[in-house]
Amino acid sequence: LSFPQKLWLMVESDQFQSIWWSQGGKCVAINEERFKEEVLGREGPLRVFAMQKMKSFIRQLNFYGFTKVQWDFGRSVSLPEFLAEEAAASAHSKILYYYNPSFNREHPQLL
């Protein structure tokens, strides 16, 4: 699978708690510290991506046209999004938000 396809499967999966849809399915939210452990720290057959460093993962996001965006916690569209973002923020974790017009929960055919 390509990088965007793997990313899509991760965001859609309940298996990963460090990455989720935000802004009504138009952005990807990533809890950076948790993502490093949960995804990039995997080894062997459980490994999702070839890279192990956050910098390399972000480089892939940029390569595929994702741009970093700022997010206001008070504007979350749904209660689950708000609770996830609030919990991550209260844990003093850094949450990154990335947007790509072709990466939208409502339009998987754009991948």
VEXSEZA-931053 format. One record per atom (N, C-alpha, C): x, y, z; residue number from 1; atom name; residue in one letter. Coordinates in nm, 3 decimals. Each point is the difference from the previous one (the first is absolute). Example, Ala and Ser with C-alpha at 12.3 -4.5 7.8 and 13.67 -1.06 7.14 Angstrom:
residues 2
{r {1.319, -0.569, 0.780}, 1, "N", "a"}
{r {-0.089, 0.119, 0.000}, 1, "CA", "a"}
{r {0.090, 0.120, 0.000}, 1, "C", "a"}
{r {-0.035, 0.105, -0.072}, 2, "N", "s"}
{r {0.082, 0.119, 0.006}, 2, "CA", "s"}
{r {-0.077, 0.109, 0.073}, 2, "C", "s"}
***
This chain:
residues 111
{r {0.084, -0.119, 0.000}, 1, "N", "l"}
{r {-0.084, 0.119, 0.000}, 1, "CA", "l"}
{r {0.087, 0.125, 0.000}, 1, "C", "l"}
{r {-0.052, 0.105, -0.059}, 2, "N", "s"}
{r {0.072, 0.126, -0.002}, 2, "CA", "s"}
{r {-0.012, 0.068, 0.136}, 2, "C", "s"}
{r {0.082, 0.101, 0.024}, 3, "N", "f"}
{r {-0.003, 0.074, 0.126}, 3, "CA", "f"}
{r {-0.140, 0.055, 0.029}, 3, "C", "f"}
{r {-0.066, 0.070, -0.095}, 4, "N", "p"}
{r {-0.135, 0.050, 0.029}, 4, "CA", "p"}
{r {-0.101, -0.111, 0.031}, 4, "C", "p"}
{r {0.012, -0.113, -0.066}, 5, "N", "q"}
{r {-0.092, -0.112, 0.027}, 5, "CA", "q"}
{r {0.021, -0.056, 0.141}, 5, "C", "q"}
{r {0.126, -0.015, 0.041}, 6, "N", "k"}
{r {0.029, -0.046, 0.135}, 6, "CA", "k"}
{r {-0.051, 0.100, 0.104}, 6, "C", "k"}
{r {0.022, 0.128, -0.028}, 7, "N", "l"}
{r {-0.046, 0.104, 0.091}, 7, "CA", "l"}
{r {-0.152, -0.003, 0.013}, 7, "C", "l"}
{r {-0.068, -0.016, -0.112}, 8, "N", "w"}
{r {-0.147, -0.008, 0.000}, 8, "CA", "w"}
{r {-0.048, -0.116, 0.089}, 8, "C", "w"}
{r {0.060, -0.117, -0.019}, 9, "N", "l"}
{r {-0.039, -0.117, 0.079}, 9, "CA", "l"}
{r {0.023, 0.023, 0.149}, 9, "C", "l"}
{r {0.108, 0.068, 0.034}, 10, "N", "m"}
{r {0.029, 0.029, 0.140}, 10, "CA", "m"}
{r {-0.105, 0.094, 0.061}, 10, "C", "m"}
{r {-0.033, 0.105, -0.073}, 11, "N", "v"}
{r {-0.095, 0.099, 0.051}, 11, "CA", "v"}
{r {-0.139, -0.063, 0.015}, 11, "C", "v"}
{r {-0.034, -0.090, -0.090}, 12, "N", "e"}
{r {-0.130, -0.067, 0.004}, 12, "CA", "e"}
{r {-0.006, -0.112, 0.105}, 12, "C", "e"}
{r {0.115, -0.047, 0.045}, 13, "N", "s"}
{r {0.005, -0.114, 0.092}, 13, "CA", "s"}
{r {-0.021, 0.043, 0.145}, 13, "C", "s"}
{r {-0.062, -0.088, 0.076}, 14, "N", "d"}
{r {-0.013, 0.021, 0.144}, 14, "CA", "d"}
{r {0.124, -0.050, 0.074}, 14, "C", "d"}
{r {0.092, -0.059, -0.073}, 15, "N", "q"}
{r {0.119, -0.059, 0.059}, 15, "CA", "q"}
{r {0.100, 0.106, 0.047}, 15, "C", "q"}
{r {-0.003, 0.118, -0.060}, 16, "N", "f"}
{r {0.096, 0.105, 0.031}, 16, "CA", "f"}
{r {-0.068, 0.115, 0.074}, 16, "C", "f"}
{r {0.056, 0.036, 0.114}, 17, "N", "q"}
{r {-0.055, 0.107, 0.081}, 17, "CA", "q"}
{r {0.076, 0.131, -0.020}, 17, "C", "q"}
{r {0.108, -0.003, -0.073}, 18, "N", "s"}
{r {0.085, 0.118, -0.015}, 18, "CA", "s"}
{r {-0.031, 0.081, -0.126}, 18, "C", "s"}
{r {-0.092, -0.047, -0.081}, 19, "N", "i"}
{r {-0.032, 0.068, -0.126}, 19, "CA", "i"}
{r {-0.149, -0.013, -0.026}, 19, "C", "i"}
{r {-0.063, 0.110, -0.043}, 20, "N", "w"}
{r {-0.145, -0.001, -0.023}, 20, "CA", "w"}
{r {-0.038, 0.111, -0.097}, 20, "C", "w"}
{r {-0.124, -0.010, -0.048}, 21, "N", "w"}
{r {-0.055, 0.106, -0.086}, 21, "CA", "w"}
{r {-0.035, 0.120, 0.087}, 21, "C", "w"}
{r {0.025, 0.118, -0.052}, 22, "N", "s"}
{r {-0.038, 0.123, 0.068}, 22, "CA", "s"}
{r {-0.068, 0.090, -0.101}, 22, "C", "s"}
{r {-0.057, 0.108, 0.046}, 23, "N", "q"}
{r {-0.070, 0.096, -0.085}, 23, "CA", "q"}
{r {-0.099, -0.069, -0.092}, 23, "C", "q"}
{r {-0.083, -0.084, 0.057}, 24, "N", "g"}
{r {-0.104, -0.065, -0.078}, 24, "CA", "g"}
{r {0.049, -0.093, -0.109}, 24, "C", "g"}
{r {0.118, -0.058, 0.019}, 25, "N", "g"}
{r {0.053, -0.094, -0.098}, 25, "CA", "g"}
{r {0.081, 0.065, -0.110}, 25, "C", "g"}
{r {0.041, 0.124, 0.021}, 26, "N", "k"}
{r {0.079, 0.070, -0.103}, 26, "CA", "k"}
{r {0.147, 0.014, 0.038}, 26, "C", "k"}
{r {0.033, -0.028, 0.124}, 27, "N", "c"}
{r {0.138, 0.007, 0.047}, 27, "CA", "c"}
{r {0.035, -0.125, 0.078}, 27, "C", "c"}
{r {0.128, -0.025, 0.009}, 28, "N", "v"}
{r {0.051, -0.109, 0.081}, 28, "CA", "v"}
{r {0.063, 0.063, 0.124}, 28, "C", "v"}
{r {-0.041, -0.049, 0.117}, 29, "N", "a"}
{r {0.058, 0.045, 0.127}, 29, "CA", "a"}
{r {0.092, -0.110, 0.051}, 29, "C", "a"}
{r {0.118, 0.041, 0.045}, 30, "N", "i"}
{r {0.100, -0.096, 0.047}, 30, "CA", "i"}
{r {0.052, 0.044, 0.135}, 30, "C", "i"}
{r {-0.014, -0.086, 0.099}, 31, "N", "n"}
{r {0.060, 0.023, 0.131}, 31, "CA", "n"}
{r {0.146, -0.045, -0.015}, 31, "C", "n"}
{r {0.090, 0.097, -0.011}, 32, "N", "e"}
{r {0.137, -0.028, -0.039}, 32, "CA", "e"}
{r {0.071, -0.102, 0.090}, 32, "C", "e"}
{r {-0.003, 0.020, 0.130}, 33, "N", "e"}
{r {0.073, -0.091, 0.089}, 33, "CA", "e"}
{r {-0.058, -0.141, -0.004}, 33, "C", "e"}
{r {-0.130, -0.009, 0.002}, 34, "N", "r"}
{r {-0.065, -0.132, -0.003}, 34, "CA", "r"}
{r {0.025, -0.069, -0.134}, 34, "C", "r"}
{r {-0.003, 0.077, -0.110}, 35, "N", "f"}
{r {0.024, -0.052, -0.133}, 35, "CA", "f"}
{r {0.140, -0.060, -0.012}, 35, "C", "f"}
{r {0.098, 0.068, 0.060}, 36, "N", "k"}
{r {0.138, -0.050, -0.003}, 36, "CA", "k"}
{r {0.008, -0.140, 0.062}, 36, "C", "k"}
{r {-0.070, -0.019, 0.110}, 37, "N", "e"}
{r {0.003, -0.130, 0.068}, 37, "CA", "e"}
{r {-0.087, -0.103, -0.071}, 37, "C", "e"}
{r {-0.125, 0.040, -0.027}, 38, "N", "e"}
{r {-0.100, -0.094, -0.051}, 38, "CA", "e"}
{r {0.024, -0.044, -0.144}, 38, "C", "e"}
{r {0.049, 0.089, -0.083}, 39, "N", "v"}
{r {0.015, -0.030, -0.143}, 39, "CA", "v"}
{r {0.147, -0.010, -0.041}, 39, "C", "v"}
{r {0.076, 0.104, 0.023}, 40, "N", "l"}
{r {0.138, 0.001, -0.047}, 40, "CA", "l"}
{r {0.090, -0.093, 0.082}, 40, "C", "l"}
{r {-0.042, -0.033, 0.121}, 41, "N", "g"}
{r {0.079, -0.089, 0.084}, 41, "CA", "g"}
{r {-0.022, -0.148, -0.026}, 41, "C", "g"}
{r {-0.092, -0.032, -0.088}, 42, "N", "r"}
{r {-0.027, -0.141, -0.032}, 42, "CA", "r"}
{r {0.116, -0.061, -0.077}, 42, "C", "r"}
{r {0.020, -0.129, 0.024}, 43, "N", "e"}
{r {0.108, -0.071, -0.069}, 43, "CA", "e"}
{r {-0.053, -0.129, -0.060}, 43, "C", "e"}
{r {0.078, -0.057, -0.088}, 44, "N", "g"}
{r {-0.034, -0.129, -0.059}, 44, "CA", "g"}
{r {-0.127, 0.005, -0.083}, 44, "C", "g"}
{r {-0.080, -0.106, 0.005}, 45, "N", "p"}
{r {-0.120, -0.009, -0.084}, 45, "CA", "p"}
{r {-0.109, 0.100, 0.038}, 45, "C", "p"}
{r {0.009, 0.059, 0.119}, 46, "N", "l"}
{r {-0.100, 0.098, 0.043}, 46, "CA", "l"}
{r {0.030, 0.141, -0.050}, 46, "C", "l"}
{r {0.116, 0.019, -0.061}, 47, "N", "r"}
{r {0.041, 0.131, -0.049}, 47, "CA", "r"}
{r {-0.096, 0.047, -0.109}, 47, "C", "r"}
{r {-0.041, 0.127, 0.009}, 48, "N", "v"}
{r {-0.092, 0.059, -0.097}, 48, "CA", "v"}
{r {0.078, 0.071, -0.110}, 48, "C", "v"}
{r {0.095, 0.086, 0.041}, 49, "N", "f"}
{r {0.081, 0.077, -0.094}, 49, "CA", "f"}
{r {0.147, -0.040, 0.015}, 49, "C", "f"}
{r {0.077, 0.022, -0.104}, 50, "N", "a"}
{r {0.142, -0.034, 0.004}, 50, "CA", "a"}
{r {0.078, 0.092, 0.094}, 50, "C", "a"}
{r {-0.049, 0.124, 0.017}, 51, "N", "m"}
{r {0.073, 0.096, 0.081}, 51, "CA", "m"}
{r {-0.028, -0.018, 0.149}, 51, "C", "m"}
{r {0.096, 0.045, 0.082}, 52, "N", "q"}
{r {-0.015, -0.008, 0.145}, 52, "CA", "q"}
{r {0.004, 0.138, 0.066}, 52, "C", "q"}
{r {0.025, 0.102, -0.077}, 53, "N", "k"}
{r {0.012, 0.135, 0.056}, 53, "CA", "k"}
{r {-0.116, 0.087, -0.047}, 53, "C", "k"}
{r {-0.045, 0.087, 0.089}, 54, "N", "m"}
{r {-0.111, 0.089, -0.030}, 54, "CA", "m"}
{r {0.036, 0.094, -0.116}, 54, "C", "m"}
{r {0.123, 0.044, -0.003}, 55, "N", "k"}
{r {0.045, 0.091, -0.106}, 55, "CA", "k"}
{r {-0.018, -0.066, -0.138}, 55, "C", "k"}
{r {0.031, -0.127, -0.010}, 56, "N", "s"}
{r {-0.016, -0.072, -0.127}, 56, "CA", "s"}
{r {-0.147, -0.017, -0.035}, 56, "C", "s"}
{r {-0.084, -0.026, 0.100}, 57, "N", "f"}
{r {-0.144, -0.013, -0.024}, 57, "CA", "f"}
{r {-0.057, 0.133, -0.051}, 57, "C", "f"}
{r {0.039, 0.110, 0.062}, 58, "N", "i"}
{r {-0.048, 0.132, -0.043}, 58, "CA", "i"}
{r {0.050, 0.032, -0.140}, 58, "C", "i"}
{r {0.120, -0.043, -0.031}, 59, "N", "r"}
{r {0.054, 0.020, -0.135}, 59, "CA", "r"}
{r {-0.088, -0.071, -0.103}, 59, "C", "r"}
{r {-0.047, -0.120, 0.034}, 60, "N", "q"}
{r {-0.091, -0.074, -0.089}, 60, "CA", "q"}
{r {-0.133, 0.073, -0.015}, 60, "C", "q"}
{r {-0.053, 0.051, 0.111}, 61, "N", "l"}
{r {-0.124, 0.078, -0.008}, 61, "CA", "l"}
{r {0.018, 0.117, -0.098}, 61, "C", "l"}
{r {0.109, 0.072, 0.016}, 62, "N", "n"}
{r {0.026, 0.115, -0.088}, 62, "CA", "n"}
{r {0.017, -0.043, -0.145}, 62, "C", "n"}
{r {0.069, -0.111, -0.021}, 63, "N", "f"}
{r {0.022, -0.053, -0.135}, 63, "CA", "f"}
{r {-0.133, -0.028, -0.069}, 63, "C", "f"}
{r {-0.098, -0.050, 0.076}, 64, "N", "y"}
{r {-0.131, -0.033, -0.057}, 64, "CA", "y"}
{r {-0.099, 0.117, 0.006}, 64, "C", "y"}
{r {0.049, 0.120, 0.022}, 65, "N", "g"}
{r {-0.085, 0.119, -0.011}, 65, "CA", "g"}
{r {-0.076, 0.040, 0.124}, 65, "C", "g"}
{r {0.032, -0.057, 0.114}, 66, "N", "f"}
{r {-0.065, 0.040, 0.125}, 66, "CA", "f"}
{r {0.065, 0.129, 0.051}, 66, "C", "f"}
{r {-0.080, 0.087, 0.055}, 67, "N", "t"}
{r {0.051, 0.122, 0.060}, 67, "CA", "t"}
{r {-0.043, 0.006, 0.146}, 67, "C", "t"}
{r {0.088, 0.051, 0.083}, 68, "N", "k"}
{r {-0.029, 0.012, 0.142}, 68, "CA", "k"}
{r {-0.096, 0.117, 0.020}, 68, "C", "k"}
{r {-0.100, -0.021, 0.085}, 69, "N", "v"}
{r {-0.096, 0.107, 0.028}, 69, "CA", "v"}
{r {-0.011, 0.018, 0.151}, 69, "C", "v"}
{r {-0.041, 0.120, 0.041}, 70, "N", "q"}
{r {-0.024, 0.029, 0.141}, 70, "CA", "q"}
{r {-0.144, -0.035, 0.030}, 70, "C", "q"}
{r {-0.028, -0.039, 0.122}, 71, "N", "w"}
{r {-0.135, -0.042, 0.036}, 71, "CA", "w"}
{r {-0.038, 0.060, 0.134}, 71, "C", "w"}
{r {-0.122, 0.047, 0.009}, 72, "N", "d"}
{r {-0.056, 0.056, 0.122}, 72, "CA", "d"}
{r {-0.084, -0.108, 0.067}, 72, "C", "d"}
{r {0.037, -0.041, 0.122}, 73, "N", "f"}
{r {-0.070, -0.110, 0.068}, 73, "CA", "f"}
{r {-0.148, 0.027, 0.018}, 73, "C", "f"}
{r {-0.040, 0.123, 0.008}, 74, "N", "g"}
{r {-0.140, 0.031, 0.022}, 74, "CA", "g"}
{r {-0.089, -0.021, -0.121}, 74, "C", "g"}
{r {0.057, -0.031, -0.116}, 75, "N", "r"}
{r {-0.079, -0.009, -0.121}, 75, "CA", "r"}
{r {-0.018, -0.142, -0.052}, 75, "C", "r"}
{r {0.029, -0.100, 0.078}, 76, "N", "s"}
{r {-0.016, -0.138, -0.047}, 76, "CA", "s"}
{r {-0.144, -0.025, -0.041}, 76, "C", "s"}
{r {-0.016, -0.071, -0.109}, 77, "N", "v"}
{r {-0.131, -0.024, -0.057}, 77, "CA", "v"}
{r {-0.081, -0.101, 0.081}, 77, "C", "v"}
{r {0.062, -0.106, 0.045}, 78, "N", "s"}
{r {-0.075, -0.105, 0.069}, 78, "CA", "s"}
{r {0.052, -0.019, 0.143}, 78, "C", "s"}
{r {-0.083, -0.056, 0.083}, 79, "N", "l"}
{r {0.039, -0.025, 0.138}, 79, "CA", "l"}
{r {0.120, -0.094, 0.010}, 79, "C", "l"}
{r {0.004, -0.112, -0.074}, 80, "N", "p"}
{r {0.119, -0.087, 0.009}, 80, "CA", "p"}
{r {0.129, 0.073, -0.038}, 80, "C", "p"}
{r {-0.006, 0.084, -0.104}, 81, "N", "e"}
{r {0.119, 0.076, -0.040}, 81, "CA", "e"}
{r {0.042, 0.093, 0.114}, 81, "C", "e"}
{r {-0.097, 0.072, 0.054}, 82, "N", "f"}
{r {0.030, 0.095, 0.106}, 82, "CA", "f"}
{r {0.061, -0.071, 0.120}, 82, "C", "f"}
{r {-0.059, -0.112, 0.041}, 83, "N", "l"}
{r {0.050, -0.073, 0.116}, 83, "CA", "l"}
{r {0.140, -0.054, -0.024}, 83, "C", "l"}
{r {0.025, -0.052, -0.118}, 84, "N", "a"}
{r {0.133, -0.053, -0.032}, 84, "CA", "a"}
{r {0.104, 0.111, 0.002}, 84, "C", "a"}
{r {-0.034, 0.114, -0.058}, 85, "N", "e"}
{r {0.094, 0.112, -0.005}, 85, "CA", "e"}
{r {0.022, 0.059, 0.138}, 85, "C", "e"}
{r {-0.107, 0.011, 0.077}, 86, "N", "e"}
{r {0.011, 0.053, 0.136}, 86, "CA", "e"}
{r {0.084, -0.092, 0.088}, 86, "C", "e"}
{r {-0.022, -0.131, -0.010}, 87, "N", "a"}
{r {0.077, -0.096, 0.078}, 87, "CA", "a"}
{r {0.148, 0.006, -0.035}, 87, "C", "a"}
{r {0.029, 0.010, -0.129}, 88, "N", "a"}
{r {0.139, 0.007, -0.043}, 88, "CA", "a"}
{r {0.065, 0.130, 0.048}, 88, "C", "a"}
{r {-0.074, 0.109, -0.006}, 89, "N", "a"}
{r {0.053, 0.129, 0.043}, 89, "CA", "a"}
{r {0.023, 0.000, 0.151}, 89, "C", "a"}
{r {-0.091, -0.059, 0.074}, 90, "N", "s"}
{r {0.014, -0.001, 0.145}, 90, "CA", "s"}
{r {0.117, -0.089, 0.043}, 90, "C", "s"}
{r {0.038, -0.092, -0.083}, 91, "N", "a"}
{r {0.114, -0.086, 0.030}, 91, "CA", "a"}
{r {0.131, 0.067, -0.043}, 91, "C", "a"}
{r {-0.007, 0.126, -0.035}, 92, "N", "h"}
{r {0.117, 0.079, -0.043}, 92, "CA", "h"}
{r {0.066, -0.058, -0.124}, 92, "C", "h"}
{r {-0.079, -0.059, -0.084}, 93, "N", "s"}
{r {0.053, -0.056, -0.124}, 93, "CA", "s"}
{r {-0.016, 0.103, -0.112}, 93, "C", "s"}
{r {0.088, -0.009, -0.094}, 94, "N", "k"}
{r {-0.008, 0.088, -0.115}, 94, "CA", "k"}
{r {-0.086, -0.067, -0.107}, 94, "C", "k"}
{r {-0.104, 0.071, -0.043}, 95, "N", "i"}
{r {-0.086, -0.053, -0.105}, 95, "CA", "i"}
{r {0.030, 0.075, -0.129}, 95, "C", "i"}
{r {0.027, -0.076, -0.104}, 96, "N", "l"}
{r {0.029, 0.055, -0.132}, 96, "CA", "l"}
{r {-0.123, -0.021, -0.087}, 96, "C", "l"}
{r {-0.031, 0.098, -0.083}, 97, "N", "y"}
{r {-0.113, -0.009, -0.092}, 97, "CA", "y"}
{r {0.052, 0.020, -0.141}, 97, "C", "y"}
{r {-0.038, -0.093, -0.088}, 98, "N", "y"}
{r {0.042, 0.007, -0.139}, 98, "CA", "y"}
{r {-0.121, -0.010, -0.093}, 98, "C", "y"}
{r {0.005, 0.081, -0.105}, 99, "N", "y"}
{r {-0.110, 0.007, -0.096}, 99, "CA", "y"}
{r {0.052, -0.029, -0.140}, 99, "C", "y"}
{r {-0.080, -0.073, -0.074}, 100, "N", "n"}
{r {0.024, -0.023, -0.142}, 100, "CA", "n"}
{r {-0.137, -0.007, -0.066}, 100, "C", "n"}
{r {-0.027, 0.080, -0.103}, 101, "N", "p"}
{r {-0.133, 0.001, -0.062}, 101, "CA", "p"}
{r {-0.042, -0.136, -0.056}, 101, "C", "p"}
{r {0.097, -0.087, -0.027}, 102, "N", "s"}
{r {-0.032, -0.133, -0.054}, 102, "CA", "s"}
{r {-0.007, -0.108, 0.108}, 102, "C", "s"}
{r {0.011, 0.042, 0.124}, 103, "N", "f"}
{r {-0.007, -0.094, 0.113}, 103, "CA", "f"}
{r {-0.116, 0.042, 0.088}, 103, "C", "f"}
{r {-0.117, -0.055, -0.033}, 104, "N", "n"}
{r {-0.124, 0.042, 0.064}, 104, "CA", "n"}
{r {-0.084, -0.123, 0.031}, 104, "C", "n"}
{r {-0.047, -0.009, 0.124}, 105, "N", "r"}
{r {-0.076, -0.118, 0.043}, 105, "CA", "r"}
{r {-0.121, -0.026, -0.088}, 105, "C", "r"}
{r {-0.063, 0.103, -0.051}, 106, "N", "e"}
{r {-0.120, -0.016, -0.082}, 106, "CA", "e"}
{r {0.029, -0.037, -0.145}, 106, "C", "e"}
{r {0.127, 0.011, -0.042}, 107, "N", "h"}
{r {0.034, -0.025, -0.141}, 107, "CA", "h"}
{r {0.125, -0.088, -0.015}, 107, "C", "h"}
{r {-0.009, -0.128, 0.040}, 108, "N", "p"}
{r {0.117, -0.088, -0.010}, 108, "CA", "p"}
{r {0.048, -0.020, -0.144}, 108, "C", "p"}
{r {-0.087, 0.023, -0.096}, 109, "N", "q"}
{r {0.038, -0.017, -0.141}, 109, "CA", "q"}
{r {0.107, 0.102, -0.042}, 109, "C", "q"}
{r {0.021, 0.106, 0.076}, 110, "N", "l"}
{r {0.099, 0.101, -0.034}, 110, "CA", "l"}
{r {0.143, -0.045, 0.032}, 110, "C", "l"}
{r {0.012, -0.107, 0.077}, 111, "N", "l"}
{r {0.134, -0.048, 0.035}, 111, "CA", "l"}
{r {0.082, -0.026, -0.126}, 111, "C", "l"}
***
